[in-house]
Amino acid sequence: MRIQEKIDQYRTEVEQWKPTSMQEVEAFRLRFLVAKGLIKNLFEEFKTVSVEEKRMLGKVLNEFKQFTESRFATMKEKFSAAQPTVKRAVEDLTLPGPGFNAGAHHPLSIVRKEIVEIFKKLGFIVAEGPEIEDDWHNFTALNFPEEHPARDMQDTFFIRKGAGNDIALRTHTSSVQVRMMEQGKPPFRAIMPGRVYRNEAISARAHCFFHQVEGLYIDEGVSFADLKQTLYHFVQELYGAGTQVRFRPSYFPFTEPSAEMDISCTICKGAGCNMCKYTGWVEILGCGMVDPNVLENSGIDAKKYTGFAFGMGIERITNLKYEIKDLRLFSENDIRFLQQFETEVI
């Protein structure tokens, strides 16, 4: 059948179409107006005719298309208007509004606040400083020698290097201690929570950024016994009475003497597990008496004042408190992980 004959046949059908329901209107649309309908097929067939026929049929085909669309629109409007309206229920404005899910604190934020609150009860204030530091505050003032490996690119994210004027992302919050000592006068009693950066491979036990809390106490007559009792009280408050503590000799450029503090493993209770490497002990912080060179570098008389300092990783403390074995969970924003802490109150 030729295109002209098909157009005449379909036009007669459209003219005589008298639907009685919205369902019949929809059936008409599916027959004529959809992508695979009769009108679309006519336009496809139109592409194959000769140039002479296109000149004659083009106008006829477009007029038929417009006529069909107009007929459909008229019938659709007619039956849409005839549809019964659904009466909406009257809203009771006295009813309580819909509830919503409360957010959850991040486990690092929870533990950070706990640590801060414990030391605040001992008279420590909170001090903060910049995350981008110069060589003096990050290394030199803290008694790091020029050849110390922490100055190498493998450990530090340098922003600029050159002639003793290096700029880097801070590798510890000890830089805040230097700024405090430079800008004030003893006595000092403060903790410095914040984010630090190390150029390390990311794994379950290490990350290129993490969080620290460092502490500083400087006054006349401060001794290592004060340091031990302060940290012993901190452990009992955070992990509970009966938690065992031990100190091991160590080395840090900015403290002398220096020590690392271990606690009895909170997961296996000292019996031995993967977390404590089957020793029953877990190292949680480093500490020591502030080196006299650090005091003098910061403008404090080392013959008159003494002090102690300590530093801990919040991630390590959180691992032990909540038995989390992968550091990467703290920064991956997995909602399933974070939802576990919705009941924690800070």
ZAZA-98478 format. One line per field, with one value per residue (C-alpha): residue in one letter; x, y, z. Coordinates in nm, 2 decimals, m for minus. Layout:
<atoms>
lumpa = A ...
xx = X ...
yy = Y ...
zz = Z ...
</atoms>
This chain:
<atoms>
lumpa = M R I Q E K I D Q Y R T E V E Q W K P T S M Q E V E A F R L R F L V A K G L I K N L F E E F K T V S V E E K R M L G K V L N E F K Q F T E S R F A T M K E K F S A A Q P T V K R A V E D L T L P G P G F N A G A H H P L S I V R K E I V E I F K K L G F I V A E G P E I E D D W H N F T A L N F P E E H P A R D M Q D T F F I R K G A G N D I A L R T H T S S V Q V R M M E Q G K P P F R A I M P G R V Y R N E A I S A R A H C F F H Q V E G L Y I D E G V S F A D L K Q T L Y H F V Q E L Y G A G T Q V R F R P S Y F P F T E P S A E M D I S C T I C K G A G C N M C K Y T G W V E I L G C G M V D P N V L E N S G I D A K K Y T G F A F G M G I E R I T N L K Y E I K D L R L F S E N D I R F L Q Q F E T E V I
xx = 0.00 0.13 0.20 m0.09 m0.33 m0.21 m0.25 m0.61 m0.70 m0.55 m0.70 m1.05 m0.98 m0.88 m1.18 m1.42 m1.25 m1.49 m1.34 m1.55 m1.28 m0.93 m0.81 m0.92 m0.74 m0.42 m0.46 m0.49 m0.17 0.02 m0.11 m0.04 0.20 0.47 0.82 0.72 0.36 0.20 0.30 0.66 0.65 0.50 0.80 1.04 0.87 0.87 1.25 1.25 1.02 1.15 1.22 0.90 0.68 0.85 0.75 0.39 0.36 0.57 0.30 0.02 0.21 0.29 m0.07 m0.19 0.06 m0.06 m0.43 m0.37 m0.19 m0.46 m0.73 m0.55 m0.49 m0.86 m0.98 m0.72 m0.83 m1.20 m1.15 m0.90 m1.16 m1.41 m1.19 m1.33 m1.12 m0.98 m1.07 m0.76 m0.78 m0.77 m0.43 m0.43 m0.19 m0.18 0.00 0.38 0.60 0.78 1.10 1.45 1.76 2.02 2.38 2.66 2.99 3.31 3.49 3.80 3.60 3.45 3.79 3.95 3.69 3.74 4.11 4.07 3.81 4.05 4.34 4.12 4.04 4.41 4.44 4.56 4.43 4.39 4.63 4.63 4.87 4.91 4.93 5.18 5.51 5.86 6.18 6.24 5.91 5.88 6.25 6.53 6.38 6.29 6.66 6.64 6.99 7.05 7.11 6.80 6.60 6.27 6.39 6.42 6.16 6.06 5.91 5.79 5.56 5.77 5.61 5.93 6.30 6.60 6.88 6.73 6.40 6.20 5.82 5.63 5.31 5.37 5.48 5.37 5.19 5.51 5.54 5.25 5.45 5.74 5.51 5.35 5.69 5.81 5.50 5.45 5.62 5.61 5.42 5.27 5.02 4.85 4.76 4.77 4.53 4.54 4.61 4.96 5.11 5.38 5.49 5.41 5.24 4.87 4.79 4.58 4.84 4.96 4.84 4.97 4.77 4.65 4.57 4.78 4.73 5.05 5.09 5.34 5.39 5.67 5.72 5.97 6.05 5.86 6.00 5.96 5.74 5.49 5.49 5.43 5.15 4.98 4.98 4.89 4.58 4.50 4.50 4.28 4.03 4.02 4.05 3.92 4.07 4.30 4.46 4.83 5.10 5.47 5.74 6.03 6.34 6.34 6.49 6.33 6.53 6.32 6.31 6.58 6.53 6.26 6.02 5.75 5.44 5.26 4.93 4.79 4.61 4.24 4.14 4.30 4.34 4.71 4.66 4.82 4.65 4.73 4.68 4.95 5.16 5.11 5.30 5.00 5.12 5.04 5.24 5.02 5.24 5.59 5.70 5.99 6.14 6.18 6.54 6.71 6.81 6.44 6.38 6.67 6.57 6.23 6.36 6.31 6.57 6.66 6.83 6.52 6.24 6.19 5.90 5.77 5.60 5.41 5.24 4.99 4.81 4.43 4.38 4.58 4.38 4.06 4.17 4.21 3.89 3.66 3.87 3.91 4.19 4.21 4.32 4.17 3.82 3.86 3.89 3.69 3.35 3.18 2.83 2.80 3.11 3.01 2.65 2.80 2.87 2.53 2.46 2.79 2.73 2.99
yy = 0.00 0.34 0.61 0.83 0.55 0.47 0.84 0.85 0.53 0.64 0.99 0.84 0.62 0.92 1.13 0.85 0.78 0.84 0.71 0.63 0.61 0.72 0.37 0.41 0.74 0.58 0.29 0.56 0.72 0.39 0.31 0.64 0.86 0.66 0.60 0.28 0.40 0.43 0.80 0.72 0.43 0.66 0.90 0.62 0.50 0.86 0.86 0.60 0.77 0.97 1.34 1.42 1.23 1.39 1.74 1.62 1.40 1.61 1.86 1.60 1.38 1.68 1.79 1.44 1.42 1.76 1.66 1.33 1.50 1.77 1.50 1.31 1.63 1.72 1.37 1.35 1.69 1.58 1.26 1.41 1.67 1.40 1.21 1.22 1.43 1.26 1.45 1.51 1.43 1.73 1.75 1.75 2.03 1.93 1.60 1.59 1.63 1.34 1.22 1.24 1.04 1.20 1.21 1.03 1.16 1.03 0.78 1.00 1.30 1.10 0.98 1.32 1.48 1.22 1.28 1.65 1.63 1.40 1.64 1.95 1.81 1.81 2.18 2.14 2.39 2.32 2.49 2.48 2.58 2.58 2.26 2.41 2.47 2.61 2.42 2.60 2.51 2.16 2.04 2.27 2.42 2.06 1.95 1.76 1.75 1.83 1.46 1.33 1.09 1.27 1.56 1.34 1.33 0.98 1.09 1.45 1.62 1.92 2.22 2.41 2.31 2.53 2.67 2.60 2.77 2.45 2.46 2.14 1.99 1.94 1.59 1.63 1.88 1.94 2.25 2.40 2.35 2.56 2.84 2.84 2.86 3.14 3.35 3.31 3.26 2.95 2.78 2.60 2.32 2.24 1.97 2.01 1.80 1.82 1.65 1.57 1.43 1.16 1.04 0.68 0.40 0.36 0.03 m0.12 0.00 0.33 0.63 0.95 1.16 1.09 1.28 1.34 1.48 1.61 1.75 1.99 2.08 2.33 2.48 2.49 2.15 1.93 1.57 1.24 1.12 1.40 1.27 0.91 0.99 1.22 0.95 0.67 0.87 0.93 0.56 0.47 0.73 0.63 0.25 0.18 0.10 m0.19 m0.12 m0.21 0.04 0.01 0.25 0.15 0.36 0.52 0.81 1.13 1.43 1.67 1.48 1.34 1.10 0.96 0.66 0.48 0.39 0.05 m0.06 m0.41 m0.51 m0.41 m0.67 m0.99 m0.86 m0.95 m1.30 m1.23 m1.15 m1.00 m0.65 m0.68 m0.92 m1.18 m0.99 m0.87 m0.51 m0.23 0.09 0.40 0.70 0.85 1.08 1.23 1.53 1.83 1.85 2.16 2.26 2.28 2.51 2.73 2.74 2.87 3.14 2.96 2.93 2.56 2.61 2.74 2.54 2.18 2.01 1.70 1.63 1.34 1.26 0.99 0.90 0.93 0.65 0.41 0.50 0.46 0.12 m0.01 0.15 0.02 m0.28 m0.14 m0.32 m0.11 0.26 0.32 0.29 0.62 0.82 0.61 0.76 0.42 0.50 0.14 0.20 0.54 0.43 0.21 0.52 0.68 0.58 0.74 1.06 1.34
zz = 0.00 m0.09 0.17 0.04 0.08 0.43 0.53 0.40 0.58 0.91 0.89 0.84 1.15 1.36 1.24 1.34 1.67 1.96 2.28 2.58 2.85 2.95 2.87 2.51 2.49 2.61 2.36 2.08 2.19 2.19 1.84 1.67 1.87 2.04 1.91 1.73 1.64 1.30 1.24 1.32 1.07 0.80 0.84 0.81 0.49 0.37 0.36 0.09 m0.17 m0.46 m0.45 m0.65 m0.41 m0.11 m0.23 m0.26 0.05 0.30 0.37 0.38 0.63 0.86 0.85 0.94 1.24 1.37 1.33 1.52 1.81 1.83 1.84 2.11 2.32 2.30 2.42 2.69 2.83 2.81 3.01 3.25 3.35 3.40 3.65 4.00 4.24 4.55 4.86 5.07 5.43 5.66 5.83 6.21 6.29 6.66 6.58 6.64 6.34 6.18 6.35 6.21 6.26 6.48 6.36 6.53 6.67 6.51 6.74 6.73 6.84 7.12 7.25 7.20 7.42 7.68 7.69 7.71 8.00 8.20 8.18 8.23 8.58 8.65 8.55 8.19 7.94 7.56 7.32 6.94 6.66 6.28 6.08 5.85 6.04 5.98 6.05 6.38 6.56 6.41 6.44 6.55 6.87 6.97 6.96 6.64 6.49 6.13 6.04 6.22 5.98 6.06 5.85 5.55 5.27 5.36 5.69 5.63 5.38 5.29 5.13 5.07 5.14 5.14 5.35 5.70 5.61 5.54 5.55 5.61 5.74 6.11 6.21 6.57 6.79 6.99 6.77 6.97 7.29 7.15 7.05 7.39 7.57 7.34 7.39 7.76 8.10 8.32 8.47 8.18 8.20 7.87 7.62 7.25 7.04 6.66 6.33 6.22 5.90 5.82 5.48 5.55 5.35 5.44 5.60 5.88 6.14 5.98 5.79 5.63 5.87 6.22 6.54 6.85 7.20 7.35 7.70 7.87 8.23 8.32 8.67 8.95 9.10 8.84 8.86 8.68 8.97 8.87 8.52 8.62 8.86 8.60 8.33 8.58 8.68 8.31 8.23 8.52 8.42 8.05 8.07 8.42 8.76 8.76 8.43 8.46 8.36 8.29 8.17 7.94 7.88 7.53 7.34 7.20 7.10 7.30 7.64 7.87 8.03 7.80 7.83 7.65 7.85 7.81 7.95 7.99 7.67 7.71 7.45 7.59 7.95 7.94 7.81 7.47 7.13 6.79 6.91 7.18 6.97 7.24 7.50 7.71 7.68 7.44 7.40 7.41 7.44 7.47 7.75 7.94 8.11 7.88 7.76 7.90 7.54 7.44 7.74 7.65 7.28 7.39 7.62 7.95 8.22 8.24 8.58 8.74 8.57 8.48 8.32 8.15 7.82 7.67 7.34 7.23 6.91 6.94 6.69 6.91 7.21 7.02 6.88 7.23 7.37 7.09 6.97 6.62 6.43 6.11 6.11 5.77 5.90 6.07 5.75 5.49 5.60 5.59 5.73 5.86 6.08 6.20 6.29 6.56 6.77 6.76 7.12 7.25 7.44 7.46
</atoms>
